């Protein structure tokens, strides 16, 4: 019990001394030991690394798990399983859930119907996309998120702990310097008073004896303060060296994070390439089996019947690609008025945007797909989709 009280009193004294030193430094009433420029640069670099690593880590988590509610729930679930020392169960991705719903809907609608068969194809595609996404999430978590998390929760905590300890050692050192300075000033003052020749008529001899005793006491106090200063300086230098070594390790951290970044980019590239291939296969499959139903969404439809307004048959893809809308001239006859049914945003410069209920002039030209017409509105000219128009007589 006595030991605990003594330790508590000692810790309280040290804390009070540091608090006084810190307050006086902020008020400009005490000197502060400055670190060298190289050390300050290491500290600034470490802080910069920590701040940006934390932002990149958090934003990457949001990228991989966009929904904040799902993200929070997933993190809590992972935390509970980690505390229970159990493996986190595999959760289906949003694309896999969508694919599952489409497959179940196809069973109710009938797999043999056009809608049901298409639901099956799209649902299977969504499940493949979901599998690719899960693989990407797992790879990214292992190769990119985990090293960043290890730095923030491991190396940076160690650096922060040693930096706080270094700051305490610096406060102790500066407090010792202040005590030495005060003790020497008091010793000098006492020595000067002791060396003065006493006036026995006005000052009693005991005053001289007391001054000499005070001078001896201050000399002892100076020796004690200087000893504490040497100990504090040694501890500060040792802690500064430990902290310096940890801060210099930030360079190795940058190299490690650079390698992890390359792996993340490779995983992301593979993921998007796989998704692109899956969607291309689906597009071709739907375009070949449901050309009439999806002609406006999946490109040209060479097998569709010509529009009554169209006067030419559908060309090949290469012939349409070389068609320049700017060079098209309206025919002498065959132009018609058309009412726009829905708003349409042009996909490129060869097309013309449309507004619902407006009237435009349309006509067909040789070499153009039957799903498109050339539309004119004042000085504007471009391709317009037939399905967005109501042809007027």
DAHU-V633343 format. One record per helix or strand. SS is the DSSP state (helix for helix, strand for strand). FROM is the first residue (numbers start at 1). TO is the last residue. Records with the same first field share a line. If there is no record, write none. Layout:
# DAHU-V633343
SS->FROM-TO / FROM-TO
This chain:
# DAHU-V633343
helix->2-26 / 37-64 / 68-83 / 94-109 / 114-195 / 205-248 / 250-289 / 317-321 / 325-327 / 386-388
strand->336-340 / 344-344 / 351-351 / 354-354 / 359-363 / 372-377 / 380-385 / 389-391
